[in-house]
């Protein structure tokens, strides 16, 4: 394993790995375009110049092999980027699902408190204004009905309640994008090989 690849297989964050392999794909795409233009020029010379096949045939064959090598390496990096995207989405979805679960539980708890406030008001009990406001915000109709019923209840001693909503701190949730980007990559990616090395691997030897 090369020193460069040893660095690459360390535990990386998904966002970091995506950036590295996107840059690789772009570098290979750019070089493929340049090689394709060179090959096209040679093929034109081969067809139009005298003895063109003999003059440029070997060079054209090398460029074809180079283009194939570049294409294979680019595809390897693109395939790995797709795997990283799947990992990214998995962490994103898990984070969102957990937040939705908490939100549902919080909503159910709030509903229970709101209904209890309404029942207390209907009984003629005294509840904090902050609790009445919660009921009003949820349903003005329900609030008015509770107040009207409570006004008709004749009680010598009215029970006084403390707020059902204590000083609760608002739970802060993680940003799904940050969670997904900062999660560790599962497994290791293909070795990073720069464009020049890939091209050199198919260059004819003297």
C-alpha positions as CSV (number, residue, x, y, z in Angstrom):
1,X,0.0,0.0,0.0
2,X,1.4,3.4,-1.0
3,X,2.0,6.1,1.6
4,X,-0.7,8.2,0.0
5,X,-3.2,5.4,0.1
6,X,-2.4,4.6,3.7
7,X,-3.4,8.2,4.4
8,X,-6.6,7.8,2.4
9,X,-7.8,4.7,4.2
10,X,-7.7,6.4,7.6
11,X,-11.1,7.2,9.1
12,X,-12.4,10.1,7.1
13,X,-15.6,12.1,7.3
14,X,-18.1,11.6,4.6
15,X,-18.0,15.2,3.5
16,X,-14.2,15.2,3.3
17,X,-14.1,12.0,1.3
18,X,-16.8,13.3,-1.1
19,X,-14.7,16.4,-1.8
20,X,-11.5,14.5,-2.4
21,X,-13.1,12.0,-4.9
22,X,-15.1,14.7,-6.6
23,X,-11.8,16.5,-7.3
24,X,-10.4,13.3,-8.7
25,X,-13.3,12.7,-11.0
26,X,-13.0,16.3,-12.3
27,X,-9.3,16.0,-12.9
28,X,-9.8,12.7,-14.8
29,X,-12.7,14.2,-16.8
30,X,-10.6,17.2,-17.8
31,X,-7.6,15.1,-18.9
32,X,-9.9,12.7,-20.8
33,X,-11.2,15.7,-22.8
34,X,-7.6,16.8,-23.6
35,X,-6.6,13.3,-24.7
36,X,-9.7,12.8,-26.8
37,X,-8.9,16.0,-28.7
38,X,-5.3,14.8,-29.3
39,X,-6.6,11.4,-30.5
40,X,-9.1,13.1,-32.8
41,X,-6.3,15.3,-34.3
42,X,-4.1,12.2,-34.9
43,X,-6.9,10.3,-36.5
44,X,-7.5,13.2,-38.9
45,X,-3.8,13.2,-39.8
46,X,-3.9,9.4,-40.3
47,X,-6.8,9.8,-42.8
48,X,-5.6,12.8,-44.7
49,X,-1.8,12.6,-44.7
50,X,0.3,10.3,-46.8
51,X,1.5,7.3,-44.8
52,X,-0.6,8.7,-42.0
53,X,-1.3,5.3,-40.5
54,X,2.4,4.5,-40.4
55,X,3.4,7.8,-38.9
56,X,0.8,8.2,-36.2
57,X,-0.7,4.7,-35.7
58,X,1.5,3.8,-32.7
59,X,0.9,7.1,-31.0
60,X,-2.8,6.9,-31.6
61,X,-2.9,3.4,-30.1
62,X,-1.2,4.7,-27.0
63,X,-3.6,7.5,-26.7
64,X,-6.5,5.0,-27.0
65,X,-5.0,2.9,-24.2
66,X,-4.5,6.1,-22.1
67,X,-8.1,7.2,-22.7
68,X,-9.3,3.8,-21.6
69,X,-7.2,3.8,-18.4
70,X,-8.4,7.3,-17.6
71,X,-12.0,6.3,-18.2
72,X,-11.7,3.2,-16.0
73,X,-10.2,5.1,-13.1
74,X,-12.8,7.9,-13.4
75,X,-15.6,5.3,-13.3
76,X,-14.0,3.7,-10.2
77,X,-14.1,7.1,-8.4
78,X,-17.6,7.8,-9.6
79,X,-18.8,4.4,-8.3
80,X,-17.3,5.1,-4.9
81,X,-18.9,8.6,-4.8
82,X,-22.2,6.8,-5.3
83,X,-21.4,4.6,-2.2
84,X,-20.5,7.7,-0.2
85,X,-23.8,9.3,-1.3
86,X,-25.7,6.3,0.1
87,X,-23.9,6.5,3.4
88,X,-24.6,10.3,3.5
89,X,-28.3,9.7,2.9
90,X,-28.4,7.0,5.5
91,X,-27.1,9.3,8.2
92,X,-29.3,12.2,7.0
93,X,-32.4,10.0,7.2
94,X,-31.6,8.5,10.6
95,X,-31.1,12.0,12.0
96,X,-34.4,13.3,10.6
97,X,-36.3,10.2,11.7
98,X,-35.1,10.7,15.3
99,X,-36.1,14.3,15.3
100,X,-39.6,13.4,13.9
101,X,-39.9,10.8,16.6
102,X,-39.1,13.4,19.3
103,X,-41.5,15.9,17.7
104,X,-44.3,13.4,17.8
105,X,-43.7,12.5,21.4
106,X,-43.5,16.2,22.3
107,X,-46.8,16.9,20.5
108,X,-48.5,14.0,22.3
109,X,-47.3,15.3,25.7
110,X,-48.5,18.9,24.9
111,X,-51.9,17.6,23.8
112,X,-52.3,15.8,27.1
113,X,-51.4,19.0,29.0
114,X,-53.8,21.2,26.9
115,X,-56.7,18.8,27.5
116,X,-55.9,18.8,31.2
117,X,-55.9,22.6,31.3
118,X,-59.3,22.7,29.6
119,X,-60.7,20.2,32.1
120,X,-59.4,22.3,35.0
121,X,-60.9,25.5,33.6
122,X,-64.2,23.7,33.1
123,X,-64.2,22.7,36.8
124,X,-63.8,26.3,37.7
125,X,-60.2,25.9,38.9
126,X,-57.6,28.6,38.6
127,X,-54.8,28.0,36.2
128,X,-51.8,30.2,35.3
129,X,-52.4,32.6,32.4
130,X,-49.5,31.0,30.6
131,X,-51.5,27.7,30.5
132,X,-54.6,29.5,29.4
133,X,-52.6,31.0,26.6
134,X,-51.4,27.6,25.5
135,X,-55.0,26.5,25.3
136,X,-56.0,29.6,23.4
137,X,-53.2,29.1,20.9
138,X,-54.2,25.6,20.3
139,X,-57.9,26.2,19.9
140,X,-59.8,29.4,20.7
141,X,-63.1,27.6,20.5
142,X,-62.0,25.0,23.1
143,X,-60.8,27.8,25.3
144,X,-64.1,29.7,25.1
145,X,-66.1,26.6,25.8
146,X,-64.0,25.7,28.8
147,X,-64.3,29.3,30.2
148,X,-68.0,29.3,29.7
149,X,-68.5,26.0,31.4
150,X,-66.2,27.0,34.2
151,X,-68.1,30.3,34.8
152,X,-71.3,28.3,35.5
153,X,-69.6,26.1,38.1
154,X,-70.4,27.4,41.6
155,X,-67.7,26.3,44.0
156,X,-66.9,27.7,47.4
157,X,-63.2,26.8,47.1
158,X,-61.5,26.9,43.8
159,X,-58.4,24.8,43.4
160,X,-55.3,26.7,42.2
161,X,-52.9,24.9,39.9
162,X,-49.3,25.5,39.0
163,X,-48.3,25.6,35.3
164,X,-48.1,22.3,33.5
165,X,-45.3,23.8,31.4
166,X,-42.4,24.4,33.7
167,X,-39.3,26.2,32.5
168,X,-38.5,23.7,29.9
169,X,-35.5,24.2,27.8
170,X,-36.1,24.0,24.1
171,X,-34.3,20.9,22.8
172,X,-31.8,21.7,20.1
173,X,-31.4,19.2,17.3
174,X,-28.5,18.4,15.1
175,X,-28.4,19.6,11.5
176,X,-28.9,16.5,9.4
177,X,-26.5,17.9,6.8
178,X,-23.8,18.4,9.4
179,X,-24.4,14.9,10.8
180,X,-24.2,13.3,7.4
181,X,-21.0,15.2,6.3
182,X,-19.2,14.6,9.6
183,X,-20.0,10.9,10.0
184,X,-17.1,8.6,9.5
185,X,-16.8,6.8,6.2
186,X,-17.7,3.2,6.3
187,X,-14.9,1.1,4.7
188,X,-12.1,2.5,2.6
189,X,-12.2,4.0,-0.9
190,X,-10.1,3.3,-3.9
191,X,-6.5,4.4,-3.9
192,X,-6.0,8.0,-5.1
193,X,-3.9,7.9,-8.3
194,X,-3.2,11.2,-10.0
195,X,-3.8,11.7,-13.7
196,X,-0.1,11.8,-14.6
197,X,0.6,8.4,-13.0
198,X,-2.3,6.8,-14.7
199,X,-1.2,8.1,-18.1
200,X,2.4,7.1,-17.4
201,X,1.3,3.5,-16.7
202,X,0.3,3.0,-20.3
203,X,3.1,5.0,-22.0
204,X,5.3,3.0,-24.2
205,X,8.6,2.0,-22.8
206,X,11.8,2.8,-24.7
